[in-house]
């Protein structure tokens, strides 16, 4: 009673994975990004850590 189920989304995922394996050797190497752009993920992560640890300004509604 085993049915082989292969959905369209699974097919798209397999094609995407295959393209990730095949395309890098075919494409020319890209130049490195500007130095300022390298700090964007660091700034975003710093902001998220800052937001995680600041106290909430919501009043408590405990009875």
mmCIF file as Biopython writes it, N, C-alpha, C and O atoms, coordinates in Angstrom:
data_model
#
loop_
_atom_site.group_PDB
_atom_site.id
_atom_site.type_symbol
_atom_site.label_atom_id
_atom_site.label_alt_id
_atom_site.label_comp_id
_atom_site.label_asym_id
_atom_site.label_entity_id
_atom_site.label_seq_id
_atom_site.pdbx_PDB_ins_code
_atom_site.Cartn_x
_atom_site.Cartn_y
_atom_site.Cartn_z
_atom_site.occupancy
_atom_site.B_iso_or_equiv
_atom_site.auth_seq_id
_atom_site.auth_asym_id
_atom_site.pdbx_PDB_model_num
ATOM 1   N N  . UNK A ? 1  ? 0.825  -1.197 0.000   1.0 0.0 1  A 1 
ATOM 2   C CA . UNK A ? 1  ? 0.000  0.000  0.000   1.0 0.0 1  A 1 
ATOM 3   C C  . UNK A ? 1  ? 0.871  1.265  0.000   1.0 0.0 1  A 1 
ATOM 4   O O  . UNK A ? 1  ? 0.403  2.335  0.388   1.0 0.0 1  A 1 
ATOM 5   N N  . UNK A ? 2  ? 2.112  1.149  -0.425  1.0 0.0 2  A 1 
ATOM 6   C CA . UNK A ? 2  ? 3.001  2.312  -0.475  1.0 0.0 2  A 1 
ATOM 7   C C  . UNK A ? 2  ? 2.808  3.035  -1.795  1.0 0.0 2  A 1 
ATOM 8   O O  . UNK A ? 2  ? 2.963  2.448  -2.866  1.0 0.0 2  A 1 
ATOM 9   N N  . UNK A ? 3  ? 2.467  4.319  -1.710  1.0 0.0 3  A 1 
ATOM 10  C CA . UNK A ? 3  ? 2.307  5.123  -2.916  1.0 0.0 3  A 1 
ATOM 11  C C  . UNK A ? 3  ? 3.460  6.099  -3.015  1.0 0.0 3  A 1 
ATOM 12  O O  . UNK A ? 3  ? 3.833  6.743  -2.035  1.0 0.0 3  A 1 
ATOM 13  N N  . UNK A ? 4  ? 4.010  6.200  -4.188  1.0 0.0 4  A 1 
ATOM 14  C CA . UNK A ? 4  ? 5.097  7.151  -4.411  1.0 0.0 4  A 1 
ATOM 15  C C  . UNK A ? 4  ? 4.475  8.534  -4.625  1.0 0.0 4  A 1 
ATOM 16  O O  . UNK A ? 4  ? 3.782  8.764  -5.617  1.0 0.0 4  A 1 
ATOM 17  N N  . UNK A ? 5  ? 4.723  9.432  -3.706  1.0 0.0 5  A 1 
ATOM 18  C CA . UNK A ? 5  ? 4.149  10.767 -3.768  1.0 0.0 5  A 1 
ATOM 19  C C  . UNK A ? 5  ? 5.268  11.769 -4.012  1.0 0.0 5  A 1 
ATOM 20  O O  . UNK A ? 5  ? 6.176  11.898 -3.191  1.0 0.0 5  A 1 
ATOM 21  N N  . UNK A ? 6  ? 5.209  12.466 -5.115  1.0 0.0 6  A 1 
ATOM 22  C CA . UNK A ? 6  ? 6.232  13.448 -5.462  1.0 0.0 6  A 1 
ATOM 23  C C  . UNK A ? 6  ? 5.515  14.708 -5.916  1.0 0.0 6  A 1 
ATOM 24  O O  . UNK A ? 6  ? 5.024  14.773 -7.043  1.0 0.0 6  A 1 
ATOM 25  N N  . UNK A ? 7  ? 5.453  15.691 -5.063  1.0 0.0 7  A 1 
ATOM 26  C CA . UNK A ? 7  ? 4.690  16.897 -5.370  1.0 0.0 7  A 1 
ATOM 27  C C  . UNK A ? 7  ? 5.493  17.870 -6.235  1.0 0.0 7  A 1 
ATOM 28  O O  . UNK A ? 7  ? 6.688  17.691 -6.470  1.0 0.0 7  A 1 
ATOM 29  N N  . UNK A ? 8  ? 4.806  18.879 -6.687  1.0 0.0 8  A 1 
ATOM 30  C CA . UNK A ? 8  ? 5.436  19.905 -7.511  1.0 0.0 8  A 1 
ATOM 31  C C  . UNK A ? 8  ? 6.481  20.677 -6.706  1.0 0.0 8  A 1 
ATOM 32  O O  . UNK A ? 8  ? 7.534  21.035 -7.232  1.0 0.0 8  A 1 
ATOM 33  N N  . UNK A ? 9  ? 6.187  20.930 -5.437  1.0 0.0 9  A 1 
ATOM 34  C CA . UNK A ? 9  ? 7.150  21.666 -4.618  1.0 0.0 9  A 1 
ATOM 35  C C  . UNK A ? 9  ? 8.419  20.851 -4.384  1.0 0.0 9  A 1 
ATOM 36  O O  . UNK A ? 9  ? 9.510  21.417 -4.322  1.0 0.0 9  A 1 
ATOM 37  N N  . UNK A ? 10 ? 8.290  19.528 -4.253  1.0 0.0 10 A 1 
ATOM 38  C CA . UNK A ? 10 ? 9.480  18.688 -4.104  1.0 0.0 10 A 1 
ATOM 39  C C  . UNK A ? 10 ? 10.302 18.707 -5.393  1.0 0.0 10 A 1 
ATOM 40  O O  . UNK A ? 10 ? 11.532 18.715 -5.341  1.0 0.0 10 A 1 
ATOM 41  N N  . UNK A ? 11 ? 9.641  18.715 -6.537  1.0 0.0 11 A 1 
ATOM 42  C CA . UNK A ? 11 ? 10.345 18.786 -7.816  1.0 0.0 11 A 1 
ATOM 43  C C  . UNK A ? 11 ? 11.098 20.108 -7.949  1.0 0.0 11 A 1 
ATOM 44  O O  . UNK A ? 11 ? 12.242 20.135 -8.402  1.0 0.0 11 A 1 
ATOM 45  N N  . UNK A ? 12 ? 10.445 21.206 -7.549  1.0 0.0 12 A 1 
ATOM 46  C CA . UNK A ? 12 ? 11.102 22.515 -7.608  1.0 0.0 12 A 1 
ATOM 47  C C  . UNK A ? 12 ? 12.314 22.537 -6.685  1.0 0.0 12 A 1 
ATOM 48  O O  . UNK A ? 12 ? 13.346 23.112 -7.031  1.0 0.0 12 A 1 
ATOM 49  N N  . UNK A ? 13 ? 12.196 21.916 -5.513  1.0 0.0 13 A 1 
ATOM 50  C CA . UNK A ? 13 ? 13.320 21.881 -4.583  1.0 0.0 13 A 1 
ATOM 51  C C  . UNK A ? 13 ? 14.484 21.069 -5.146  1.0 0.0 13 A 1 
ATOM 52  O O  . UNK A ? 13 ? 15.642 21.443 -4.961  1.0 0.0 13 A 1 
ATOM 53  N N  . UNK A ? 14 ? 14.196 19.972 -5.825  1.0 0.0 14 A 1 
ATOM 54  C CA . UNK A ? 14 ? 15.256 19.161 -6.430  1.0 0.0 14 A 1 
ATOM 55  C C  . UNK A ? 14 ? 15.943 19.935 -7.553  1.0 0.0 14 A 1 
ATOM 56  O O  . UNK A ? 14 ? 17.168 19.900 -7.666  1.0 0.0 14 A 1 
ATOM 57  N N  . UNK A ? 15 ? 15.172 20.628 -8.379  1.0 0.0 15 A 1 
ATOM 58  C CA . UNK A ? 15 ? 15.751 21.424 -9.466  1.0 0.0 15 A 1 
ATOM 59  C C  . UNK A ? 15 ? 16.594 22.567 -8.905  1.0 0.0 15 A 1 
ATOM 60  O O  . UNK A ? 15 ? 17.675 22.853 -9.420  1.0 0.0 15 A 1 
ATOM 61  N N  . UNK A ? 16 ? 16.109 23.215 -7.860  1.0 0.0 16 A 1 
ATOM 62  C CA . UNK A ? 16 ? 16.867 24.298 -7.233  1.0 0.0 16 A 1 
ATOM 63  C C  . UNK A ? 16 ? 18.180 23.783 -6.645  1.0 0.0 16 A 1 
ATOM 64  O O  . UNK A ? 16 ? 19.218 24.431 -6.787  1.0 0.0 16 A 1 
ATOM 65  N N  . UNK A ? 17 ? 18.142 22.627 -5.989  1.0 0.0 17 A 1 
ATOM 66  C CA . UNK A ? 17 ? 19.357 22.039 -5.421  1.0 0.0 17 A 1 
ATOM 67  C C  . UNK A ? 17 ? 20.348 21.672 -6.520  1.0 0.0 17 A 1 
ATOM 68  O O  . UNK A ? 17 ? 21.548 21.906 -6.380  1.0 0.0 17 A 1 
ATOM 69  N N  . UNK A ? 18 ? 19.852 21.103 -7.601  1.0 0.0 18 A 1 
ATOM 70  C CA . UNK A ? 18 ? 20.735 20.746 -8.712  1.0 0.0 18 A 1 
ATOM 71  C C  . UNK A ? 18 ? 21.360 21.994 -9.335  1.0 0.0 18 A 1 
ATOM 72  O O  . UNK A ? 18 ? 22.530 21.980 -9.717  1.0 0.0 18 A 1 
ATOM 73  N N  . UNK A ? 19 ? 20.583 23.066 -9.436  1.0 0.0 19 A 1 
ATOM 74  C CA . UNK A ? 19 ? 21.147 24.293 -10.009 1.0 0.0 19 A 1 
ATOM 75  C C  . UNK A ? 19 ? 22.215 24.887 -9.097  1.0 0.0 19 A 1 
ATOM 76  O O  . UNK A ? 19 ? 23.184 25.469 -9.584  1.0 0.0 19 A 1 
ATOM 77  N N  . UNK A ? 20 ? 22.051 24.749 -7.774  1.0 0.0 20 A 1 
ATOM 78  C CA . UNK A ? 20 ? 23.082 25.229 -6.852  1.0 0.0 20 A 1 
ATOM 79  C C  . UNK A ? 20 ? 24.370 24.429 -6.983  1.0 0.0 20 A 1 
ATOM 80  O O  . UNK A ? 20 ? 25.453 24.955 -6.727  1.0 0.0 20 A 1 
ATOM 81  N N  . UNK A ? 21 ? 24.266 23.179 -7.375  1.0 0.0 21 A 1 
ATOM 82  C CA . UNK A ? 21 ? 25.457 22.353 -7.551  1.0 0.0 21 A 1 
ATOM 83  C C  . UNK A ? 21 ? 26.116 22.571 -8.907  1.0 0.0 21 A 1 
ATOM 84  O O  . UNK A ? 21 ? 27.338 22.465 -9.015  1.0 0.0 21 A 1 
ATOM 85  N N  . UNK A ? 22 ? 25.340 22.872 -9.940  1.0 0.0 22 A 1 
ATOM 86  C CA . UNK A ? 22 ? 25.860 22.953 -11.302 1.0 0.0 22 A 1 
ATOM 87  C C  . UNK A ? 22 ? 26.314 24.368 -11.666 1.0 0.0 22 A 1 
ATOM 88  O O  . UNK A ? 22 ? 27.317 24.527 -12.361 1.0 0.0 22 A 1 
ATOM 89  N N  . UNK A ? 23 ? 25.603 25.389 -11.217 1.0 0.0 23 A 1 
ATOM 90  C CA . UNK A ? 23 ? 25.875 26.748 -11.677 1.0 0.0 23 A 1 
ATOM 91  C C  . UNK A ? 23 ? 27.194 27.356 -11.201 1.0 0.0 23 A 1 
ATOM 92  O O  . UNK A ? 23 ? 27.833 28.036 -12.003 1.0 0.0 23 A 1 
ATOM 93  N N  . UNK A ? 24 ? 27.652 27.167 -9.968  1.0 0.0 24 A 1 
ATOM 94  C CA . UNK A ? 24 ? 28.908 27.831 -9.563  1.0 0.0 24 A 1 
ATOM 95  C C  . UNK A ? 24 ? 30.116 27.506 -10.431 1.0 0.0 24 A 1 
ATOM 96  O O  . UNK A ? 24 ? 30.890 28.420 -10.715 1.0 0.0 24 A 1 
ATOM 97  N N  . UNK A ? 25 ? 30.334 26.273 -10.872 1.0 0.0 25 A 1 
ATOM 98  C CA . UNK A ? 25 ? 31.489 26.061 -11.761 1.0 0.0 25 A 1 
ATOM 99  C C  . UNK A ? 25 ? 31.327 26.708 -13.138 1.0 0.0 25 A 1 
ATOM 100 O O  . UNK A ? 25 ? 32.324 26.974 -13.810 1.0 0.0 25 A 1 
ATOM 101 N N  . UNK A ? 26 ? 30.094 26.966 -13.567 1.0 0.0 26 A 1 
ATOM 102 C CA . UNK A ? 26 ? 29.865 27.539 -14.892 1.0 0.0 26 A 1 
ATOM 103 C C  . UNK A ? 26 ? 29.947 29.063 -14.904 1.0 0.0 26 A 1 
ATOM 104 O O  . UNK A ? 26 ? 30.318 29.649 -15.921 1.0 0.0 26 A 1 
ATOM 105 N N  . UNK A ? 27 ? 29.611 29.709 -13.800 1.0 0.0 27 A 1 
ATOM 106 C CA . UNK A ? 27 ? 29.592 31.166 -13.758 1.0 0.0 27 A 1 
ATOM 107 C C  . UNK A ? 27 ? 30.974 31.721 -13.427 1.0 0.0 27 A 1 
ATOM 108 O O  . UNK A ? 27 ? 31.735 31.082 -12.700 1.0 0.0 27 A 1 
ATOM 109 N N  . UNK A ? 28 ? 31.308 32.900 -13.949 1.0 0.0 28 A 1 
ATOM 110 C CA . UNK A ? 28 ? 32.607 33.503 -13.595 1.0 0.0 28 A 1 
ATOM 111 C C  . UNK A ? 28 ? 32.572 33.999 -12.150 1.0 0.0 28 A 1 
ATOM 112 O O  . UNK A ? 28 ? 31.499 34.306 -11.630 1.0 0.0 28 A 1 
ATOM 113 N N  . UNK A ? 29 ? 33.728 34.078 -11.500 1.0 0.0 29 A 1 
ATOM 114 C CA . UNK A ? 29 ? 33.738 34.567 -10.112 1.0 0.0 29 A 1 
ATOM 115 C C  . UNK A ? 29 ? 33.363 36.046 -10.045 1.0 0.0 29 A 1 
ATOM 116 O O  . UNK A ? 29 ? 33.717 36.830 -10.926 1.0 0.0 29 A 1 
ATOM 117 N N  . UNK A ? 30 ? 32.655 36.405 -9.007  1.0 0.0 30 A 1 
ATOM 118 C CA . UNK A ? 30 ? 32.221 37.788 -8.835  1.0 0.0 30 A 1 
ATOM 119 C C  . UNK A ? 30 ? 33.261 38.569 -8.038  1.0 0.0 30 A 1 
ATOM 120 O O  . UNK A ? 30 ? 33.985 37.989 -7.229  1.0 0.0 30 A 1 
ATOM 121 N N  . UNK A ? 31 ? 33.340 39.875 -8.260  1.0 0.0 31 A 1 
ATOM 122 C CA . UNK A ? 31 ? 34.260 40.682 -7.445  1.0 0.0 31 A 1 
ATOM 123 C C  . UNK A ? 31 ? 33.717 40.793 -6.020  1.0 0.0 31 A 1 
ATOM 124 O O  . UNK A ? 31 ? 32.513 40.650 -5.805  1.0 0.0 31 A 1 
ATOM 125 N N  . UNK A ? 32 ? 34.585 41.046 -5.057  1.0 0.0 32 A 1 
ATOM 126 C CA . UNK A ? 32 ? 34.099 41.173 -3.674  1.0 0.0 32 A 1 
ATOM 127 C C  . UNK A ? 32 ? 33.226 42.418 -3.520  1.0 0.0 32 A 1 
ATOM 128 O O  . UNK A ? 32 ? 33.414 43.399 -4.239  1.0 0.0 32 A 1 
ATOM 129 N N  . UNK A ? 33 ? 32.279 42.384 -2.592  1.0 0.0 33 A 1 
ATOM 130 C CA . UNK A ? 33 ? 31.416 43.556 -2.392  1.0 0.0 33 A 1 
ATOM 131 C C  . UNK A ? 33 ? 32.190 44.688 -1.719  1.0 0.0 33 A 1 
ATOM 132 O O  . UNK A ? 33 ? 33.250 44.454 -1.139  1.0 0.0 33 A 1 
ATOM 133 N N  . UNK A ? 34 ? 31.671 45.901 -1.791  1.0 0.0 34 A 1 
ATOM 134 C CA . UNK A ? 34 ? 32.317 47.012 -1.082  1.0 0.0 34 A 1 
ATOM 135 C C  . UNK A ? 34 ? 32.361 46.737 0.426   1.0 0.0 34 A 1 
ATOM 136 O O  . UNK A ? 34 ? 31.516 46.022 0.964   1.0 0.0 34 A 1 
ATOM 137 N N  . UNK A ? 35 ? 33.349 47.310 1.084   1.0 0.0 35 A 1 
ATOM 138 C CA . UNK A ? 35 ? 33.553 47.050 2.508   1.0 0.0 35 A 1 
ATOM 139 C C  . UNK A ? 35 ? 32.352 47.473 3.345   1.0 0.0 35 A 1 
ATOM 140 O O  . UNK A ? 35 ? 32.032 46.826 4.342   1.0 0.0 35 A 1 
ATOM 141 N N  . UNK A ? 36 ? 31.692 48.545 2.951   1.0 0.0 36 A 1 
ATOM 142 C CA . UNK A ? 36 ? 30.544 49.030 3.718   1.0 0.0 36 A 1 
ATOM 143 C C  . UNK A ? 36 ? 29.429 47.990 3.730   1.0 0.0 36 A 1 
ATOM 144 O O  . UNK A ? 36 ? 28.767 47.808 4.752   1.0 0.0 36 A 1 
ATOM 145 N N  . UNK A ? 37 ? 29.217 47.310 2.617   1.0 0.0 37 A 1 
ATOM 146 C CA . UNK A ? 37 ? 28.161 46.301 2.566   1.0 0.0 37 A 1 
ATOM 147 C C  . UNK A ? 37 ? 28.461 45.100 3.449   1.0 0.0 37 A 1 
ATOM 148 O O  . UNK A ? 37 ? 27.540 44.388 3.852   1.0 0.0 37 A 1 
ATOM 149 N N  . UNK A ? 38 ? 29.715 44.864 3.754   1.0 0.0 38 A 1 
ATOM 150 C CA . UNK A ? 38 ? 30.053 43.748 4.632   1.0 0.0 38 A 1 
ATOM 151 C C  . UNK A ? 38 ? 29.598 44.006 6.066   1.0 0.0 38 A 1 
ATOM 152 O O  . UNK A ? 38 ? 29.428 43.063 6.838   1.0 0.0 38 A 1 
ATOM 153 N N  . UNK A ? 39 ? 29.399 45.269 6.429   1.0 0.0 39 A 1 
ATOM 154 C CA . UNK A ? 39 ? 28.956 45.596 7.779   1.0 0.0 39 A 1 
ATOM 155 C C  . UNK A ? 39 ? 27.440 45.541 7.940   1.0 0.0 39 A 1 
ATOM 156 O O  . UNK A ? 39 ? 26.954 45.605 9.070   1.0 0.0 39 A 1 
ATOM 157 N N  . UNK A ? 40 ? 26.685 45.428 6.871   1.0 0.0 40 A 1 
ATOM 158 C CA . UNK A ? 40 ? 25.223 45.406 6.957   1.0 0.0 40 A 1 
ATOM 159 C C  . UNK A ? 40 ? 24.721 44.242 7.808   1.0 0.0 40 A 1 
ATOM 160 O O  . UNK A ? 40 ? 23.889 44.480 8.684   1.0 0.0 40 A 1 
ATOM 161 N N  . UNK A ? 41 ? 25.171 42.991 7.612   1.0 0.0 41 A 1 
ATOM 162 C CA . UNK A ? 41 ? 24.689 41.919 8.492   1.0 0.0 41 A 1 
ATOM 163 C C  . UNK A ? 41 ? 25.092 42.124 9.951   1.0 0.0 41 A 1 
ATOM 164 O O  . UNK A ? 41 ? 24.340 41.760 10.855  1.0 0.0 41 A 1 
ATOM 165 N N  . UNK A ? 42 ? 26.268 42.702 10.189  1.0 0.0 42 A 1 
ATOM 166 C CA . UNK A ? 42 ? 26.711 42.960 11.567  1.0 0.0 42 A 1 
ATOM 167 C C  . UNK A ? 42 ? 25.808 43.998 12.221  1.0 0.0 42 A 1 
ATOM 168 O O  . UNK A ? 42 ? 25.441 43.860 13.388  1.0 0.0 42 A 1 
ATOM 169 N N  . UNK A ? 43 ? 25.454 45.025 11.481  1.0 0.0 43 A 1 
ATOM 170 C CA . UNK A ? 43 ? 24.573 46.066 12.013  1.0 0.0 43 A 1 
ATOM 171 C C  . UNK A ? 43 ? 23.187 45.502 12.295  1.0 0.0 43 A 1 
ATOM 172 O O  . UNK A ? 43 ? 22.599 45.800 13.334  1.0 0.0 43 A 1 
ATOM 173 N N  . UNK A ? 44 ? 22.663 44.699 11.389  1.0 0.0 44 A 1 
ATOM 174 C CA . UNK A ? 44 ? 21.345 44.100 11.597  1.0 0.0 44 A 1 
ATOM 175 C C  . UNK A ? 44 ? 21.360 43.196 12.823  1.0 0.0 44 A 1 
ATOM 176 O O  . UNK A ? 44 ? 20.435 43.244 13.634  1.0 0.0 44 A 1 
ATOM 177 N N  . UNK A ? 45 ? 22.396 42.375 12.971  1.0 0.0 45 A 1 
ATOM 178 C CA . UNK A ? 45 ? 22.480 41.479 14.123  1.0 0.0 45 A 1 
ATOM 179 C C  . UNK A ? 45 ? 22.626 42.269 15.418  1.0 0.0 45 A 1 
ATOM 180 O O  . UNK A ? 45 ? 22.027 41.905 16.431  1.0 0.0 45 A 1 
ATOM 181 N N  . UNK A ? 46 ? 23.406 43.335 15.402  1.0 0.0 46 A 1 
ATOM 182 C CA . UNK A ? 46 ? 23.548 44.173 16.596  1.0 0.0 46 A 1 
ATOM 183 C C  . UNK A ? 46 ? 22.211 44.799 16.983  1.0 0.0 46 A 1 
ATOM 184 O O  . UNK A ? 46 ? 21.867 44.854 18.163  1.0 0.0 46 A 1 
ATOM 185 N N  . UNK A ? 47 ? 21.468 45.266 16.000  1.0 0.0 47 A 1 
ATOM 186 C CA . UNK A ? 47 ? 20.152 45.842 16.268  1.0 0.0 47 A 1 
ATOM 187 C C  . UNK A ? 47 ? 19.205 44.805 16.861  1.0 0.0 47 A 1 
ATOM 188 O O  . UNK A ? 47 ? 18.463 45.108 17.796  1.0 0.0 47 A 1 
ATOM 189 N N  . UNK A ? 48 ? 19.222 43.582 16.327  1.0 0.0 48 A 1 
ATOM 190 C CA . UNK A ? 48 ? 18.342 42.537 16.848  1.0 0.0 48 A 1 
ATOM 191 C C  . UNK A ? 48 ? 18.711 42.149 18.276  1.0 0.0 48 A 1 
ATOM 192 O O  . UNK A ? 48 ? 17.827 41.919 19.102  1.0 0.0 48 A 1 
ATOM 193 N N  . UNK A ? 49 ? 20.000 42.075 18.572  1.0 0.0 49 A 1 
ATOM 194 C CA . UNK A ? 49 ? 20.424 41.768 19.944  1.0 0.0 49 A 1 
ATOM 195 C C  . UNK A ? 49 ? 20.023 42.905 20.878  1.0 0.0 49 A 1 
ATOM 196 O O  . UNK A ? 49 ? 19.562 42.659 21.993  1.0 0.0 49 A 1 
ATOM 197 N N  . UNK A ? 50 ? 20.195 44.142 20.433  1.0 0.0 50 A 1 
ATOM 198 C CA . UNK A ? 50 ? 19.785 45.293 21.237  1.0 0.0 50 A 1 
ATOM 199 C C  . UNK A ? 50 ? 18.286 45.251 21.519  1.0 0.0 50 A 1 
ATOM 200 O O  . UNK A ? 50 ? 17.862 45.477 22.652  1.0 0.0 50 A 1 
ATOM 201 N N  . UNK A ? 51 ? 17.484 44.963 20.498  1.0 0.0 51 A 1 
ATOM 202 C CA . UNK A ? 51 ? 16.033 44.900 20.675  1.0 0.0 51 A 1 
ATOM 203 C C  . UNK A ? 51 ? 15.612 43.742 21.581  1.0 0.0 51 A 1 
ATOM 204 O O  . UNK A ? 51 ? 14.591 43.831 22.264  1.0 0.0 51 A 1 
ATOM 205 N N  . UNK A ? 52 ? 16.383 42.670 21.592  1.0 0.0 52 A 1 
ATOM 206 C CA . UNK A ? 52 ? 16.028 41.517 22.417  1.0 0.0 52 A 1 
ATOM 207 C C  . UNK A ? 52 ? 16.234 41.794 23.897  1.0 0.0 52 A 1 
ATOM 208 O O  . UNK A ? 52 ? 15.533 41.228 24.736  1.0 0.0 52 A 1 
ATOM 209 N N  . UNK A ? 53 ? 17.187 42.657 24.228  1.0 0.0 53 A 1 
ATOM 210 C CA . UNK A ? 53 ? 17.524 42.854 25.634  1.0 0.0 53 A 1 
ATOM 211 C C  . UNK A ? 53 ? 17.008 44.150 26.245  1.0 0.0 53 A 1 
ATOM 212 O O  . UNK A ? 53 ? 17.180 44.361 27.445  1.0 0.0 53 A 1 
ATOM 213 N N  . UNK A ? 54 ? 16.384 45.024 25.464  1.0 0.0 54 A 1 
ATOM 214 C CA . UNK A ? 54 ? 15.820 46.218 26.086  1.0 0.0 54 A 1 
ATOM 215 C C  . UNK A ? 54 ? 14.498 45.833 26.746  1.0 0.0 54 A 1 
ATOM 216 O O  . UNK A ? 54 ? 13.780 44.973 26.237  1.0 0.0 54 A 1 
ATOM 217 N N  . UNK A ? 55 ? 14.171 46.464 27.875  1.0 0.0 55 A 1 
ATOM 218 C CA . UNK A ? 55 ? 12.917 46.112 28.547  1.0 0.0 55 A 1 
ATOM 219 C C  . UNK A ? 55 ? 11.715 46.614 27.758  1.0 0.0 55 A 1 
ATOM 220 O O  . UNK A ? 55 ? 11.777 47.629 27.064  1.0 0.0 55 A 1 
ATOM 221 N N  . UNK A ? 56 ? 10.648 45.888 27.884  1.0 0.0 56 A 1 
ATOM 222 C CA . UNK A ? 56 ? 9.422  46.261 27.193  1.0 0.0 56 A 1 
ATOM 223 C C  . UNK A ? 56 ? 8.777  47.449 27.903  1.0 0.0 56 A 1 
ATOM 224 O O  . UNK A ? 56 ? 8.836  47.545 29.129  1.0 0.0 56 A 1 
ATOM 225 N N  . UNK A ? 57 ? 8.174  48.336 27.156  1.0 0.0 57 A 1 
ATOM 226 C CA . UNK A ? 57 ? 7.512  49.509 27.726  1.0 0.0 57 A 1 
ATOM 227 C C  . UNK A ? 57 ? 6.022  49.264 27.950  1.0 0.0 57 A 1 
ATOM 228 O O  . UNK A ? 57 ? 5.285  50.184 28.305  1.0 0.0 57 A 1 
ATOM 229 N N  . UNK A ? 58 ? 5.580  48.028 27.742  1.0 0.0 58 A 1 
ATOM 230 C CA . UNK A ? 58 ? 4.168  47.695 27.916  1.0 0.0 58 A 1 
ATOM 231 C C  . UNK A ? 58 ? 3.840  47.630 29.409  1.0 0.0 58 A 1 
ATOM 232 O O  . UNK A ? 58 ? 4.590  47.024 30.175  1.0 0.0 58 A 1 
ATOM 233 N N  . UNK A ? 59 ? 2.731  48.244 29.832  1.0 0.0 59 A 1 
ATOM 234 C CA . UNK A ? 59 ? 2.347  48.119 31.246  1.0 0.0 59 A 1 
ATOM 235 C C  . UNK A ? 59 ? 1.864  46.700 31.540  1.0 0.0 59 A 1 
ATOM 236 O O  . UNK A ? 59 ? 1.317  46.019 30.673  1.0 0.0 59 A 1 
ATOM 237 N N  . UNK A ? 60 ? 2.079  46.275 32.776  1.0 0.0 60 A 1 
ATOM 238 C CA . UNK A ? 60 ? 1.638  44.929 33.160  1.0 0.0 60 A 1 
ATOM 239 C C  . UNK A ? 60 ? 0.164  44.975 33.536  1.0 0.0 60 A 1 
ATOM 240 O O  . UNK A ? 60 ? -0.275 45.872 34.255  1.0 0.0 60 A 1 
ATOM 241 N N  . UNK A ? 61 ? -0.587 44.017 33.052  1.0 0.0 61 A 1 
ATOM 242 C CA . UNK A ? 61 ? -2.016 43.940 33.331  1.0 0.0 61 A 1 
ATOM 243 C C  . UNK A ? 61 ? -2.331 42.745 34.211  1.0 0.0 61 A 1 
ATOM 244 O O  . UNK A ? 61 ? -3.335 42.067 33.990  1.0 0.0 61 A 1 
ATOM 245 N N  . UNK A ? 62 ? -1.497 42.474 35.201  1.0 0.0 62 A 1 
ATOM 246 C CA . UNK A ? 62 ? -1.765 41.326 36.077  1.0 0.0 62 A 1 
ATOM 247 C C  . UNK A ? 62 ? -2.804 41.727 37.123  1.0 0.0 62 A 1 
ATOM 248 O O  . UNK A ? 62 ? -2.696 42.800 37.717  1.0 0.0 62 A 1 
ATOM 249 N N  . UNK A ? 63 ? -3.803 40.882 37.353  1.0 0.0 63 A 1 
ATOM 250 C CA . UNK A ? 63 ? -4.871 41.233 38.319  1.0 0.0 63 A 1 
ATOM 251 C C  . UNK A ? 63 ? -4.413 41.132 39.753  1.0 0.0 63 A 1 
ATOM 252 O O  . UNK A ? 63 ? -5.193 41.394 40.669  1.0 0.0 63 A 1 
#
